Structure formats: structure tokens, C-alpha cells
Amino acid sequence: MTNIDARGHERADPATRMNMRPMLRTRLRTEAGNVSVLFTVNPGRRTMGDNLYLLERVARDVASAYEQAVFERQRLPRTACRFTGVAALIFGLPCLLAAVVAHLAWALPLRELPTCGSLLPGVSMSVAGTVLLRLGRRV
């Protein structure tokens, strides 16, 4: 955090119609790292420690709100992945079990089980459900 800015802002001054030489700035930090910078333009007098502390607290609150908004935005895809994954597993595992039981009921050798056409939906749905559940954890 700093209370002076030595760089010139020639292009910003005409756009904002302000003389932006004195500047107070602090980083917005989240657990993921720095996300932005919070500026106070022309604070009006020499900034003291209390002003810097207040700006840092405001920046911390803004960063917390930003992090919460990102989390809320990710909640719906995470829930959808989990729900779809559980539904796929609920459908896939019984199909897989039924294919194996039917294969054994016909007294066919187990080495022919992978060639059975009824096994494919159960395996694919079980794999898709597992992938979606793992993706729902990560998102």
C-alpha cells in the first residue's frame, strides 16, 4: 500500500477532468491472490496511518464480497454436476448389475461379458456419473 504515485496520468486527467497526481491505492487480495487495485484519487490532505488503515479495511471488505460473488456463481454448476452425476450412477449401476446377472443367468462364460451389448449403457452411465461427481467437487 502506498500513498504517493510518481507516475504521470496525462491521458487519465482529461478523461476524468481531474488532476490525479496525489493518489492512495491498495491491492484487493483474496486467497487466490491479487484481483484488483482500489484507488482513492486526490485524498485532499496528507494521508496518515489511520487513512491507510481505513482504505485497507475497505479493500479487504470489497475483496471478500468479490470472493463471495465468485463462489455463488460457481454454486449452480457444482450442484448441477453433482445432481446429474448421482442420477447417472443411480441409473448406470443397476443396468450394469442387471447385465451381469442376465449374462450369468444364461450360463454364458464371463470372458464373453465385455461383448454383451447390454453392458455398454451401464458402464457408460457409471463412468459418466463418476466423472460428473468428481467434476462437481472441483468446480
N, C-alpha and C positions, 0 to 999 in steps of 0.2 A: 504494500500500500504506500502511496506517495501523495504528497500534497503540492507538488510542482510538476509542470510539464514543460520541458525545454524545447520540444518540437513546435514548429510553427503550424498553424492551421489556416493557411491562406485561403484554401478552397472552401473550408467549412464556414469561415466568417461571413462571406456574402450570402451563403445559402440560409444561414440561421439569423442573419442580421444581428449578430452578437460578436463581441470581442471575446474570444475564447482562450486567451492566454493563461490566466490562472485556472487551474483545474485540480480537482480532487478525485482520485479514482481508486477503486479496489476491485479485486477479482471476485467473481462468483464461483465458488468452489463447491462441488458435490463429491460424493465418494468416487465417482468415475473420473474426476479430475476437474480442470477449469472449464467452465461452459461459456463464460462471457465476462465482460467488464462493466462495472457500474460507475458512471461518471457524474460528478457534480460540477457544473460549469459556473465560473465566477462566484465562488462562495461569499465574496463580499468583504471579508476581512482575513487577517492572517489566521489560518486554521490551527487549532490547538489539539491536544491529545483527545479531549472529550469529543470533538467533532469527528476525528478519525475513528474513534471507538464507535460512535453512533452510526457512521456510514458503514463500518464493518458489520455491525449487527443487522442493519437493513439488508446488506448484501447477503448475509447468512440466511435471513428470512426469505429473501427472493429466491436464493438457490434451493432452499428447502421446498418452496412452492413449486419451483420448476421440476424438481425431482419427483414430487408427488404427482404432478400432471403427467410426467412420462410414465410413471408406474400405473396410473389409472388408464392411460391409453393402451398399455400392454395387457391389462387385465382381461378384456374381452377376447382377444385372440388366444390367450392362455386358457381361458375357460372353454372356449370352443374346441381347442385341440384336445383337452382332457376329456370333454364330453364325447367327442367323436371317437377318440381312442378307446374309451371304455365301451361304447356301443359296438365298435368293430371287434373288440375282444369278446364281448358277450355273444356276438353272432358267430365269430370265427372259431372259437374253441369248441362249442358244441358241434359245429359242422365237421371239424377235424376229428373229434371223438366219434361221431356217427360214421364217418368214412372208414375209420379203423375198425370199429365194431362190425360194420357191414362186410368189410373185407374178411375179417376173421370168421364171421358167420357163414360165409360161403366156403370156408376152409381153404382159402387160397394162400399160397406161400407169402410171407411178409416181404420177400425181395421184390414182389410184383406190386407192392403198395404204392411206390412212387409213380407208377404208370397209371394208377387209378384216376379217372377224370374227376371223381367226386372229392378228391383230396385237395385239389387246387384252390377252390373257394375258401376252404377252412384255413389253409396255410397262408394264402394271400391276405385274408382279413385279419388273421392273428398277427402277422408281421406288420401290417399297416396300423393296427391298433397299438402295438408296442412302440412303433416309430412315433406315432402321434402322442402317446403318453410321454415319451422322452422329450419330444419337442415342446410339449406343454410345460414341462419343468424348466426348460432352458429359456423360453421366450420371456 
